[in-house]
Amino acid sequence: MTPEQIEKINRTAALPDDCIIDDQLSALMLDMSIWTLRRNNPIPAVQLSARKRGRRLGDLRKRIRGELAPSAA
């Protein structure tokens, strides 16, 4: 990971669980590509606009800790 990517991940520590982060940062935190994130859908997506999706940060944190199983969507 680049220092910029590490900094983006570190900045999420101060955000609340209800915050919605975009797929780019979600994929970075899960250490997978955006394509894999969208295809496997480990966390339900939230539609932000016509072309942009995001994920709930609280669900993402649970998935990283192993408390949330991948969704079956």
matplotlib code that plots the C-alpha trace (Angstrom):
import matplotlib.pyplot as plt

x = [0.0, 1.1, 1.4, -1.6, -3.7, -2.6, -3.5, -7.0, -7.6, -6.2, -8.6, -11.6, -10.8, -12.5, -15.6, -18.9, -20.2, -23.2, -20.9, -21.1, -17.8, -17.3, -16.5, -12.9, -12.1, -14.1, -12.2, -8.9, -9.9, -10.9, -7.7, -9.6, -10.3, -13.4, -14.5, -14.2, -16.0, -19.0, -19.0, -18.8, -20.7, -19.3, -21.2, -24.5, -24.2, -25.9, -26.8, -25.3, -26.2, -27.1, -23.5, -21.9, -22.3, -20.9, -20.8, -21.7, -18.5, -19.9, -20.6, -17.2, -15.5, -17.5, -16.5, -12.8, -13.1, -14.8, -18.1, -20.1, -20.4, -20.5, -23.9, -25.5, -26.6]
y = [0.0, 3.5, 6.1, 7.9, 4.8, 4.1, 7.7, 7.3, 4.1, 5.8, 8.7, 6.4, 5.6, 8.8, 8.3, 7.0, 3.5, 5.1, 6.8, 5.6, 5.3, 4.8, 1.5, 2.6, 3.0, 0.0, -2.2, -0.8, -1.6, -5.1, -5.6, -6.5, -4.8, -2.8, -5.4, -8.1, -6.0, -5.4, -9.0, -10.8, -8.2, -9.0, -6.0, -4.7, -1.6, 1.7, 3.6, 7.2, 8.4, 7.0, 5.8, 5.7, 3.2, 3.0, 0.7, 1.4, 1.8, -0.1, -3.2, -2.9, -2.8, -5.9, -7.8, -7.0, -8.2, -11.4, -10.6, -10.3, -13.1, -12.2, -11.5, -14.0, -11.4]
z = [0.0, -0.7, 2.1, 0.7, 0.9, 4.5, 5.4, 4.0, 6.0, 9.2, 8.7, 8.9, 12.6, 13.7, 11.6, 13.1, 12.2, 10.4, 7.9, 4.3, 2.5, -1.2, -2.9, -3.6, 0.1, 1.0, -1.4, -0.1, 3.5, 2.6, 0.5, -2.7, -6.0, -6.6, -9.2, -6.6, -4.0, -6.3, -7.7, -4.3, -2.3, 1.1, 2.6, 1.3, -0.9, -0.4, -3.5, -3.2, -6.7, -10.1, -10.6, -7.2, -4.4, -0.9, 2.1, 5.8, 7.8, 10.8, 8.7, 7.1, 10.5, 11.6, 8.5, 9.1, 12.7, 11.5, 13.2, 10.0, 7.5, 3.8, 2.4, 0.1, -2.5]

ax = plt.figure().add_subplot(projection="3d")
ax.plot(x, y, z, "-o")
ax.set_aspect("equal")
plt.show()
